Amino acid sequence: MELPVSPLAPKSEPTLPPLPGVRLATHAAGIRYTGRDDLLLIELPKGTTAAGVTTRSKTRSAPVDWCRHALKKGKGRAVLVNAGNANAFTGMRGEASVAATVGATAHLLGCKESEVYVSSTGTIGEFLPHEKIVEALPKVLKTAAEDAWAKAARAIMTTDTFPKMATRTADIGGTTVVINGIAKGSGMIAPDMATMLAYVVTDAALPAEVLQDLLGKGADRSFNAITVDGDTSTSDTLLLFATGSAANKAPKKATDKALKDFKDKLNSLLVELAHMVVRDGEGATKFVEIRVTGAASARAARTIGLSIANSPLVKTAIAGEDANWGRVVAAVGKSGEKADRDALCIRMGGIDVARDGLAVPGYDEAPVAAHMKGQDILVEVEVGVGKGKAVVWTCDLTHGYIDINGSYRS
């Protein structure tokens, strides 16, 4: 089903600069779709280090299991991604498909199988026709190019309506490095680690252990703070690679002061990609930021924020442009975290609508109503029990979500 581009999509697409030795290629393998690329190969230079986080789902896919295995080595030479088929809940046949595609890629590049990462996204429970992938790989590699980032971002889309790309430059000890990232995700977004699929590559020289530390913390502040529909995917994978071509002096610890700018830029890139996923939420018309303060801890604040963000009542009220703060109160209450009912304060669009556990007498509804008609909605909640704070992001819930998911497999 061809979907219209989300009204929340960025007005323009960034151009991601080439990274020395990083080549990308896409191909129409016919795995599910016709008339579009659905296979991506990213070739990485020798010596590339790797880090990653994956879904905590207990029904995770075979590709996720493989990535977890490969990440123990901390090296990377290739990423192979297919769209349209998740290769999840496919048993031993799913594992065999992973083995076949990993083996073929490693043979083609002359690298170890543990240096090849695979991801699959799409329908759950259908066997992956990996023969199509294996057969296509030699011709795919021949078309690989350093400037194919935009094609790569499009090839991994499923119900996405626009490609998700971001780039940053950073300084490490006086050396300028580049960070490029692509992601896909639109529905089944309550990541519990990262998003459905995201790949970030930098030309910085960084040990795998440092990468892992940086990525874990960065994912927690970005992809772990978003939700579209409260459903965690079987396929969630976020990978970060460092090629070393920038030849900077490699810090040995993530706490090294020389990494401050890199860390800030990496976190900024991850947040931008995560926001794009929310802005492309299935059927979304509004981007919602929820700020929680005064909670018992940062963890409690996030739990409360996600309780609000995942509430169908809150999300449909926002879709209907109704500042129904009573639904926010209910979502705080059901979170299971401490909250002082008689100290609770709620703001919408920066306007106090409830204070000290009561509606603000005679507050002017006009600016709040005007805010609710916009595309970017801000909800702030003061819980009144501590100093914990968190920010989470979500979108509204419209009939478009039902239209897309009611016919997804057909």
ROVEX-631296 format. One record per residue (C-alpha): x, y, z. Coordinates in nm, 4 decimals, m for minus. Layout:
# residues N
        X        Y        Z
        X        Y        Z
...
//
This chain:
# residues 410
        X        Y        Z
   0.0000   0.0000   0.0000
   0.1463   0.3339  m0.1060
   0.1195   0.5717   0.1879
   0.1205   0.9532   0.1699
   0.4241   1.1202   0.3229
   0.3713   1.2070   0.6882
   0.2695   1.5706   0.7462
   0.5391   1.5734   1.0158
   0.8197   1.4783   0.7760
   1.1254   1.7071   0.7534
   1.0974   1.9681   0.4802
   1.4239   1.8542   0.3219
   1.6582   1.5545   0.3246
   2.0192   1.5950   0.4376
   2.3048   1.4871   0.2136
   2.5268   1.2452   0.4019
   2.8949   1.2833   0.3085
   3.0961   0.9811   0.1929
   3.3101   0.8055   0.4513
   3.6380   0.6571   0.3196
   3.6076   0.2831   0.2698
   3.2338   0.2699   0.3485
   3.0344   0.1576   0.0461
   2.6607   0.1010   0.0203
   2.4493  m0.0825  m0.2342
   2.0770  m0.1534  m0.2685
   1.8838  m0.4001  m0.4797
   1.5284  m0.5027  m0.5669
   1.5405  m0.8666  m0.4566
   1.1640  m0.9189  m0.4621
   1.1506  m1.0429  m0.1040
   0.8058  m0.8905  m0.0522
   0.7856  m0.5735  m0.2565
   0.7849  m0.5189  m0.6303
   0.9265  m0.2185  m0.8090
   1.1475  m0.1010  m0.5223
   1.4783  m0.1830  m0.3549
   1.4371  m0.4065  m0.0508
   1.7941  m0.5207   0.0135
   2.0831  m0.3174   0.1545
   2.4502  m0.4071   0.1824
   2.6911  m0.1836   0.3741
   3.0584  m0.2700   0.3214
   3.2988  m0.1517   0.5917
   3.6787  m0.1323   0.5715
   3.9112  m0.3690   0.7554
   3.9724  m0.2756   1.1169
   3.6234  m0.1354   1.1755
   3.5031  m0.1706   1.5339
   3.1398  m0.2406   1.6217
   2.8874  m0.1854   1.9002
   2.5158  m0.2416   1.9239
   2.1994  m0.2777   2.1272
   1.9075  m0.5032   2.0415
   1.5499  m0.5681   2.1469
   1.4733  m0.7170   2.4861
   1.1767  m0.8987   2.3346
   1.1575  m1.2631   2.4401
   1.0367  m1.3482   2.0879
   1.3301  m1.1805   1.9153
   1.4209  m1.2710   1.5582
   1.7010  m1.4952   1.4337
   1.8936  m1.1939   1.2923
   1.8900  m1.0315   1.6375
   2.0320  m1.3478   1.7923
   2.3095  m1.3444   1.5327
   2.3934  m0.9778   1.5933
   2.4205  m1.0432   1.9662
   2.6654  m1.3227   1.8903
   2.8711  m1.1152   1.6473
   2.8881  m0.8118   1.8769
   3.0914  m1.0133   2.1276
   3.3845  m0.9879   1.8832
   3.3438  m0.6120   1.8380
   3.4461  m0.6103   1.4698
   3.2538  m0.5249   1.1536
   3.3001  m0.5612   0.7797
   2.9419  m0.5714   0.6509
   2.5758  m0.5100   0.7301
   2.3072  m0.6890   0.5277
   1.9465  m0.5746   0.5660
   1.6261  m0.6866   0.4008
   1.2832  m0.5220   0.4194
   0.9428  m0.6881   0.3933
   1.0148  m1.0032   0.5940
   1.1202  m1.0003   0.9629
   1.2566  m1.3576   0.9690
   1.1050  m1.3737   1.3185
   0.9175  m1.6683   1.4703
   1.0588  m1.8850   1.1927
   1.2409  m2.1438   1.4058
   1.5342  m2.3391   1.2684
   1.4560  m2.2253   0.9135
   1.5077  m1.8678   1.0283
   1.8453  m1.9588   1.1736
   1.9365  m2.1377   0.8510
   1.8493  m1.8256   0.6512
   2.0787  m1.6179   0.8711
   2.3594  m1.8719   0.8326
   2.3186  m1.8742   0.4544
   2.3203  m1.4971   0.4104
   2.6008  m1.4392   0.6613
   2.8127  m1.7118   0.5040
   2.7593  m1.5805   0.1521
   2.8454  m1.2242   0.2532
   3.1581  m1.3275   0.4429
   3.2763  m1.5371   0.1469
   3.2162  m1.2502  m0.0942
   3.4113  m1.0005   0.1179
   3.6774  m1.2424   0.2384
   3.6060  m1.1736   0.6050
   3.5038  m1.3675   0.9127
   3.1358  m1.4503   0.9585
   3.1475  m1.2769   1.2976
   3.2197  m0.9503   1.1132
   2.8883  m0.9676   0.9226
   2.5678  m0.8282   1.0758
   2.2201  m0.9020   0.9429
   1.8799  m0.7455   1.0036
   1.5346  m0.8230   0.8723
   1.2200  m0.6129   0.9064
   0.8655  m0.6736   0.7937
   0.6029  m0.9403   0.8451
   0.6522  m1.1831   1.1350
   0.6098  m1.5577   1.0913
   0.6921  m1.5896   0.7229
   0.9992  m1.7804   0.6033
   1.2665  m1.5607   0.4479
   1.3420  m1.6505   0.0846
   1.7139  m1.6162   0.1495
   1.8007  m1.7768  m0.1837
   1.7015  m1.4504  m0.3519
   1.9440  m1.2619  m0.1285
   2.2340  m1.5025  m0.1749
   2.1861  m1.5018  m0.5514
   2.1765  m1.1228  m0.5667
   2.4797  m1.0521  m0.3469
   2.7552  m1.0615  m0.6151
   2.5739  m0.8132  m0.8405
   2.4801  m0.5989  m0.5398
   2.8445  m0.5667  m0.4334
   2.9446  m0.4537  m0.7818
   2.7143  m0.1513  m0.7516
   2.8394  m0.0420  m0.4088
   2.9278   0.3273  m0.3809
   3.0318   0.5699  m0.1073
   2.7541   0.8186  m0.1870
   2.4516   0.5858  m0.1690
   2.3295   0.6789   0.1795
   1.9924   0.8091   0.0573
   1.9245   0.4910  m0.1404
   2.0246   0.2884   0.1640
   1.7766   0.4700   0.3886
   1.4957   0.4071   0.1391
   1.5741   0.0388   0.0888
   1.5109  m0.0505   0.4542
   1.1680   0.1186   0.4738
   0.8471  m0.0801   0.5332
   0.5487   0.1358   0.6338
   0.7813   0.4365   0.6610
   0.6726   0.7288   0.4465
   1.0105   0.9016   0.4278
   1.3761   0.7994   0.4640
   1.5451   0.8841   0.7919
   1.8999   1.0209   0.7716
   2.1245   1.2441   0.9826
   2.4882   1.3517   0.9861
   2.7195   1.5354   1.2226
   3.0822   1.6473   1.2395
   3.2667   1.6327   1.5699
   3.6077   1.6971   1.7177
   3.8194   1.4351   1.8923
   4.1450   1.5766   2.0265
   4.1748   1.8264   1.7429
   4.0776   1.5830   1.4665
   3.7518   1.6372   1.2785
   3.5404   1.3237   1.2398
   3.2084   1.2533   1.0671
   2.9079   1.0578   1.1951
   2.6403   0.9340   0.9523
   2.3213   0.7558   1.0511
   2.0125   0.6031   0.8900
   1.7067   0.4473   1.0515
   1.3704   0.2952   0.9742
   1.0612   0.2740   1.1886
   0.7000   0.3844   1.1812
   0.4898   0.1312   1.3718
   0.5553  m0.1280   1.6433
   0.7606   0.1379   1.8192
   0.8150   0.1085   2.1936
   1.1747   0.0095   2.1541
   1.2916  m0.0900   2.5034
   1.6498  m0.0477   2.3771
   1.6646   0.1266   2.0407
   1.4346   0.1476   1.7361
   1.3340  m0.1090   1.4756
   1.6504  m0.0682   1.2690
   1.9232   0.1965   1.2816
   2.2820   0.2035   1.1558
   2.5407   0.4659   1.2465
   2.8905   0.4830   1.0997
   3.1766   0.7172   1.1925
   3.5260   0.7540   1.0512
   3.6589   0.8036   1.4057
   3.9074   0.5605   1.5584
   3.7401   0.4191   1.8692
   3.7737   0.0853   2.0513
   3.4657  m0.1366   2.0574
   3.4368  m0.1052   2.4350
   3.4232   0.2740   2.4126
   3.1698   0.2574   2.1295
   2.9484   0.0254   2.3333
   2.9522   0.2546   2.6338
   2.8684   0.5606   2.4244
   2.5952   0.3835   2.2300
   2.4266   0.2310   2.5326
   2.3941   0.5673   2.7043
   2.2975   0.7426   2.3805
   2.0235   0.4921   2.2975
   1.8781   0.5296   2.6442
   1.8362   0.9045   2.5957
   1.6933   0.8784   2.2455
   1.5367   0.5610   2.1086
   1.4489   0.4352   2.4573
   1.2522   0.7559   2.5121
   1.0129   0.7226   2.2171
   0.6915   0.5356   2.1556
   0.4382   0.5285   1.8752
   0.2021   0.2515   1.9806
   0.3471   0.0784   2.2865
   0.4507  m0.2335   2.0935
   0.8110  m0.3546   2.1046
   0.9425  m0.5147   1.7859
   1.1028  m0.8565   1.7595
   1.3678  m0.7025   1.5330
   1.4913  m0.3871   1.7100
   1.8585  m0.3351   1.6274
   2.0850  m0.0316   1.6608
   2.4445  m0.0716   1.5407
   2.7378   0.1718   1.5572
   3.0608   0.1260   1.3603
   3.3908   0.3162   1.3749
   3.6195   0.2740   1.0731
   3.9229   0.4602   1.2080
   3.9976   0.6354   0.8775
   4.0022   0.9780   1.0473
   4.3213   0.8606   1.2239
   4.2505   1.0448   1.5482
   4.4196   0.9356   1.8687
   4.1798   0.6720   1.9997
   4.0570   0.7397   2.3556
   4.0676   0.4307   2.5730
   3.7708   0.5249   2.7899
   3.4305   0.6736   2.7137
   3.4907   0.9234   2.9948
   3.7943   1.0735   2.8184
   3.7489   1.4529   2.7938
   3.8584   1.4387   2.4293
   3.5296   1.2577   2.3544
   3.2969   1.5265   2.4893
   3.2149   1.6813   2.1523
   3.1844   1.3421   1.9825
   2.9528   1.2183   2.2557
   2.7352   1.5304   2.2279
   2.7141   1.5025   1.8497
   2.6419   1.1289   1.8586
   2.3631   1.1812   2.1107
   2.2243   1.4654   1.8993
   2.2218   1.2434   1.5897
   2.0494   0.9579   1.7746
   1.7817   1.1933   1.9082
   1.7211   1.3339   1.5597
   1.6757   0.9854   1.4137
   1.4480   0.8856   1.7017
   1.2367   1.1966   1.6487
   1.2022   1.1095   1.2800
   1.0630   0.7690   1.3750
   0.7975   0.9347   1.5897
   0.7228   1.1952   1.3211
   0.6631   0.9054   1.0830
   0.4414   0.7203   1.3293
   0.1704   0.5345   1.1434
  m0.1176   0.7763   1.0874
   0.0479   1.0496   1.2952
  m0.0500   1.4146   1.2560
   0.1090   1.5565   1.5710
   0.4528   1.5245   1.7366
   0.4223   1.5205   2.1146
   0.6910   1.6011   2.3727
   0.6171   1.5021   2.7317
   0.8324   1.6477   3.0104
   0.8037   1.4979   3.3563
   0.9618   1.6595   3.6634
   0.9383   1.6075   4.0368
   0.9366   1.2273   4.0210
   1.0969   0.9947   4.2744
   1.3824   0.9193   4.0287
   1.4785   0.9605   3.6653
   1.3600   0.6049   3.6023
   1.0251   0.6795   3.7649
   0.9926   0.9971   3.5585
   1.0444   0.8023   3.2378
   0.7922   0.5402   3.3419
   0.5354   0.8116   3.4075
   0.6182   0.9830   3.0801
   0.5769   0.6615   2.8832
   0.2509   0.5879   3.0653
   0.1191   0.9192   2.9347
   0.2721   0.8718   2.5906
   0.1239   0.5235   2.5501
  m0.2243   0.6125   2.6722
  m0.4778   0.5707   2.3867
  m0.7017   0.8204   2.5646
  m0.4299   1.0859   2.5783
  m0.3196   1.0187   2.2211
  m0.6720   1.0322   2.0757
  m0.7486   1.3504   2.2703
  m0.4409   1.5095   2.1138
  m0.5516   1.3852   1.7714
  m0.8863   1.5536   1.8360
  m0.7076   1.8723   1.9466
  m0.8705   1.8463   2.2891
  m0.6684   1.9629   2.5921
  m0.8219   1.6902   2.8086
  m0.5775   1.7070   3.0979
  m0.7893   1.4649   3.3030
  m0.6584   1.1864   3.0797
  m0.3037   1.2903   3.1666
  m0.3916   1.2682   3.5358
  m0.5255   0.9159   3.4844
  m0.2116   0.8105   3.2968
   0.0102   0.9388   3.5789
  m0.1963   0.7452   3.8279
  m0.1805   0.4142   3.6418
   0.1985   0.4284   3.5960
   0.2621   0.2583   3.9292
   0.5117   0.5262   4.0304
   0.4847   0.7616   4.3275
   0.2848   1.0775   4.2658
   0.1322   1.3340   4.4983
  m0.2238   1.3816   4.3796
  m0.2574   1.7104   4.5646
   0.0698   1.8532   4.4320
   0.0255   1.7492   4.0693
   0.0672   2.0272   3.8122
   0.0004   2.0014   3.4378
   0.0900   2.2442   3.1614
  m0.0078   2.2280   2.7961
   0.1747   2.4510   2.5527
   0.3390   2.6207   2.8504
   0.0046   2.7161   3.0065
  m0.0900   2.5886   3.3544
  m0.4167   2.3965   3.3265
  m0.3980   2.2144   3.6602
  m0.2063   2.3109   3.9750
  m0.1810   2.1599   4.3235
  m0.4169   1.8794   4.2302
  m0.6919   2.1048   4.0961
  m0.7934   2.2731   3.7730
  m0.6549   2.6262   3.7520
  m0.9560   2.8499   3.8191
  m1.0569   3.0503   3.5155
  m0.7485   2.9699   3.3071
  m0.7612   3.1076   2.9549
  m0.8388   2.8177   2.7243
  m0.7764   3.0152   2.4049
  m0.3935   2.9825   2.3902
  m0.4162   2.6164   2.4951
  m0.6723   2.5449   2.2228
  m0.4519   2.7220   1.9695
  m0.1518   2.5138   2.0795
  m0.3474   2.1897   2.0397
  m0.4221   2.2788   1.6769
  m0.0514   2.2900   1.5957
   0.1699   2.0010   1.4845
   0.4127   2.0137   1.7783
   0.2477   1.9554   2.1156
   0.4107   2.0051   2.4580
   0.2751   1.8424   2.7742
   0.4510   1.9091   3.1061
   0.3784   1.7279   3.4318
   0.5147   1.8079   3.7809
   0.4647   1.4998   4.0001
   0.5544   1.6574   4.3328
   0.7479   1.3822   4.5111
   1.1174   1.4266   4.4251
   1.3739   1.5575   4.1787
   1.3577   1.2952   3.9027
   1.2968   1.4198   3.5509
   1.2696   1.2773   3.1997
   1.1587   1.3661   2.8486
   0.9790   1.1240   2.6168
   0.8321   1.1675   2.2716
   0.5273   1.0209   2.1023
   0.2653   1.1020   1.8394
  m0.1111   1.1160   1.8312
  m0.3335   0.8171   1.7543
  m0.5603   0.8571   1.4534
  m0.7795   0.6353   1.2382
  m0.4883   0.6236   0.9955
  m0.3096   0.3868   1.2347
  m0.6000   0.1438   1.2097
  m0.6136   0.1744   0.8305
  m0.2441   0.0900   0.7955
  m0.2283  m0.1962   1.0430
  m0.5662  m0.3438   0.9575
  m0.4393  m0.4210   0.6085
  m0.0640  m0.4628   0.6680
  m0.0302  m0.8267   0.5620
  m0.2633  m0.8099   0.2622
//
